[in-house]
């Protein structure tokens, strides 16, 4: 869902600020794309994730159209998890009620911080009071609440990070912690640059690894923490290299070893829909057996379950053996990253590639 009220200063995901008059055209294009997957036997969906952009800015009638499209072309009776993203400034009781009535189980809220100065630096439209109110609204609804938090914000200290983590733990059943990393074309990158930010990220991440498990938020993936049983099943599909169908502009799918990317912009996407989404409107990457294996090893190592020794190639095994032992937890049949290994994950994966 590619529409936002404004573009945050750090965001490099594709979205369009404003252009709300194009939502209906986007829905029509989405209908055309989804129809391409329709067969006599609908594809059975295990998880559904509506992300953006900011899905919570859709009106209820637009949400109804969106769900009709999904239900018409896919079998949603098999869903075990359905998630929508939302922002604190646009989530409403009516929106939450609609999600509950349409069998959504999770809401992922872009809190990012509970410090007003940090939120202003990030360019968020909400303040801490609005975020707390939104979290309370979702908690009372019965939806599982997942919250995103950002660390490494200019001026942030461990005291403010601790405050955000502890307050969010009072509401959420899932917390995602992301380091502020700025792509060159973002406004914040031009103002600060990554060199100024990167030095401070380690201590915040390490503190999250320390404080969250004390409240039973266990690290099950590099960026994600939850009590057992509340892991995001949709995200795990990516780390397990499961098949994923992605709809909408700039969406990237993965099916049976083939990764393909949709038209990158809303205008290109709408134009492709007018021509019934010909194959040439997408870019394709067919992974070799070797590349699929290496990717699965790396993706599996993102999770607490790690990777089966059965799929580790001699080449990768030699690289792991050459690294410090305290980066890994090794058993007879699996290898996973230790807490320290999680903190140094990027360097480890780079060696494997």
Secondary structure, 3 states (H helix, E strand, C coil): CCEECCCCCCCCCCCEECCHHHHHHHHHHHHHHHHCCCCCCCEECCEEEECCCCHHHCCHHHHHHHHHHHHHHEECCCCCEEEEEECCCCCCHHHHHHHHHCCCCEEEEEEECCCHHHHHHHCCCCCHHHHHHHHHHHHHHCCEEEEEEEECCCCCCHHHHHHHHHHHHCCCCEEEEEECCCCCCCHHHHHCCHHHHHCCHHHHHHHHHHHHHHHCCEEEECCEEECCCCCCHHHHHHHCCCCECCCCCCCEEEECCEEEECCCCHHHHHHHHHCCCCHHHCEEEECCHHHHHHHHHHHHHCECCCEEHHHCCHHHHHHHHHCCHHHEEECCCEEEECHHHHHCHHHHHHHHC
